[in-house]
Amino acid sequence: MIGDKVIPKPHHTAAAEGVFALLKDKVRDKRVAITVAGESGAGKSEIAVELARLFEAEDLRPLIFQQDDYFFLPPKTNAATRKKDIKHVGLGEVNLALLDEHTRLFKFAPGDKIEKPLVIFEEDRISRETVTPADYDLLIAEGTYTTLLSHGDFHVFIDRNFEETLAHRKARKRDTLDEFSERILEIEHGIISKHKRMAEIVVNNDYSVTWVDT
């Protein structure tokens, strides 16, 4: 997404280092997809960026797919649609099937080009960009629902709920935090919290990292 503010803090770096330590020996000599999921404001983008930096330091070329680019509607239009009908909130807002297909292509058809959506936040529109998977060694797909991607190899879940991420959401300045926004976050919490059990790696509330036998 063009126009998003991603500024990793030390705790994001620490979490990324923990994830990296668990995965660095599992991604060599193979094309893998890592997903980073969690609630709004949990630090998905920041941890994904830091994780990518760590892989780059090991001479691996990471590509990041942001779930935010795969919403059916651009962000401001989507927010207005939610206000008209709060039942719009949820999995149906996102083209997860397309994101999963692009993840599959990255892994199994690296010579093909992928034309993916690209959100331009300030203009409230969805453009397109072309990526060539062969230019990269591994994929990091980050976003609220990315644990559900069937072509993800390793799933990271950030175990922080919407009440614990209030300060982070304010810093990102992407949403107006009012009573309606809190209702949206509660709905998302009801969906996303169930995904923790599907993850192999959990970033705990204190940003420590645990490998989980699923």
C-alpha positions in Angstrom: 0.0 0.0 0.0 1.3 3.4 -1.0 0.8 6.0 1.8 1.0 3.7 4.8 3.3 4.6 7.7 5.4 1.7 8.9 7.9 2.7 11.7 9.2 -0.4 13.6 9.9 0.0 17.2 12.5 -2.0 19.3 9.8 -4.5 20.4 8.9 -5.2 16.8 12.5 -5.8 16.0 12.8 -8.1 19.0 9.8 -10.1 17.8 11.1 -10.3 14.3 14.4 -11.6 15.6 12.6 -14.3 17.5 10.7 -15.4 14.4 13.8 -15.2 12.3 15.7 -17.4 14.7 13.0 -20.1 14.4 12.8 -20.0 10.6 16.3 -19.1 9.2 17.3 -22.7 8.9 14.0 -23.8 7.4 13.9 -21.5 4.4 17.2 -22.1 2.8 17.2 -23.7 -0.7 13.4 -23.7 -1.0 10.7 -21.2 -1.9 8.5 -20.6 1.1 5.7 -18.3 2.2 5.5 -16.9 5.7 2.3 -15.3 6.9 2.2 -12.6 9.7 -1.3 -12.1 11.1 -3.0 -10.5 14.0 -5.5 -7.8 15.0 -5.5 -4.2 13.9 -2.5 -2.4 15.5 -0.8 -5.6 16.6 2.4 -4.8 14.6 2.0 -7.0 11.6 3.5 -4.6 9.0 6.4 -3.6 11.4 7.3 -7.2 12.2 7.1 -8.2 8.5 9.4 -5.3 7.5 11.9 -6.2 10.2 11.7 -9.9 9.3 12.4 -9.0 5.7 15.4 -6.9 6.8 16.9 -9.9 8.7 16.5 -12.2 5.8 18.2 -9.7 3.5 21.1 -9.6 5.9 21.4 -13.4 5.2 21.5 -12.7 1.4 17.9 -13.9 0.9 15.6 -11.7 -1.1 12.2 -11.3 0.5 9.0 -10.1 -1.1 6.2 -8.7 1.0 2.5 -9.0 0.1 0.2 -6.7 2.1 -3.3 -8.0 2.6 -4.4 -4.3 2.6 -3.8 -4.3 -1.1 -6.3 -7.1 -1.6 -9.4 -5.5 -0.2 -12.2 -5.4 -2.9 -12.7 -1.7 -2.2 -10.1 1.1 -1.6 -9.7 2.0 2.1 -11.9 5.2 2.4 -14.6 3.7 0.3 -14.5 0.5 2.3 -14.7 2.5 5.5 -17.8 4.3 4.2 -19.4 1.0 3.2 -18.8 -0.3 6.7 -20.7 2.8 8.1 -23.7 2.0 5.9 -23.8 -1.6 7.0 -21.5 -2.9 9.7 -22.2 -6.4 8.5 -19.8 -5.6 5.7 -16.9 -6.0 8.2 -15.1 -9.4 7.9 -13.6 -11.9 5.6 -15.8 -10.9 2.7 -14.0 -7.5 2.4 -10.8 -9.1 1.3 -10.0 -11.1 -1.9 -8.2 -13.8 0.1 -8.6 -16.2 -2.9 -6.5 -13.9 -5.1 -3.9 -13.4 -2.4 -3.7 -17.1 -1.9 -3.4 -17.7 -5.7 -0.6 -15.1 -5.9 1.1 -16.9 -3.0 0.8 -20.2 -4.9 2.3 -18.6 -8.1 5.2 -17.2 -6.1 6.0 -20.7 -4.8 5.4 -22.8 -7.9 5.6 -20.6 -10.9 8.5 -18.2 -10.2 9.1 -17.5 -13.9 5.6 -16.0 -14.3 4.8 -12.4 -13.7 2.2 -11.5 -11.1 0.0 -8.5 -11.7 -1.2 -7.6 -8.2 -3.4 -4.9 -6.7 -1.7 -1.9 -5.1 -3.7 0.5 -2.9 -2.9 4.2 -3.1 -4.3 5.3 0.2 -4.5 9.1 -0.2 -6.2 8.8 -3.6 -8.5 6.1 -2.3 -8.0 3.9 -5.4 -6.6 0.5 -6.3 -3.9 0.5 -9.0 -1.8 -2.4 -10.2 1.8 -3.4 -10.0 3.8 -6.3 -11.6 6.2 -8.4 -9.7 8.4 -11.3 -10.9 8.7 -14.0 -8.3 12.0 -15.2 -9.7 13.5 -11.9 -8.4 12.9 -13.1 -4.8 13.7 -16.0 -2.6 10.9 -16.0 -0.1 7.5 -14.4 0.5 6.1 -12.7 3.6 2.3 -12.1 3.4 1.1 -9.9 6.2 -2.5 -9.0 7.2 -5.3 -9.7 9.6 -6.5 -12.9 8.0 -3.4 -14.3 6.3 -3.3 -17.3 8.6 -6.0 -18.6 6.4 -3.8 -18.7 3.3 -3.6 -22.4 2.3 -0.2 -21.9 0.5 1.5 -20.4 3.5 4.2 -22.6 4.9 4.8 -21.0 8.3 2.1 -18.9 10.0 3.0 -16.2 12.6 0.2 -15.0 14.8 0.6 -11.9 17.0 -1.3 -12.5 20.2 -2.4 -9.0 21.1 -6.1 -7.9 21.1 -7.6 -4.6 20.0 -7.7 -3.2 23.5 -3.9 -3.8 23.9 -3.1 -2.1 20.6 -4.9 1.2 21.1 -1.7 3.3 21.2 -0.3 1.7 18.1 -3.5 2.3 16.1 -3.4 6.0 17.2 0.2 6.3 16.0 -0.7 4.8 12.5 -3.5 7.5 12.1 -5.4 5.3 9.6 -8.7 5.2 11.4 -10.9 7.5 13.4 -11.1 5.9 16.9 -14.7 6.3 18.0 -17.4 4.0 19.2 -18.1 2.7 15.7 -14.5 1.9 15.2 -14.5 0.0 18.5 -17.4 -2.1 17.3 -15.5 -2.9 14.1 -12.5 -4.0 16.2 -14.7 -6.2 18.3 -16.1 -7.9 15.2 -12.6 -8.5 13.8 -11.4 -9.8 17.2 -14.2 -12.4 17.1 -12.9 -13.6 13.8 -9.1 -13.3 14.1 -8.8 -14.7 17.7 -9.8 -18.1 16.4 -6.9 -18.2 14.0 -4.2 -18.4 16.7 -4.6 -22.2 17.0 -3.7 -22.5 13.3 -0.3 -20.8 13.7 3.1 -22.5 14.2 4.7 -19.4 15.6 3.1 -17.1 18.2 4.3 -13.6 19.1 3.2 -13.3 22.7 1.8 -10.2 24.4 5.3 -9.2 25.6 6.7 -9.8 22.1 8.5 -12.9 23.0 8.1 -15.7 20.4 7.0 -19.3 20.8 7.0 -22.3 18.5 3.7 -24.1 18.8 3.0 -27.7 17.8 -0.2 -27.5 15.8 
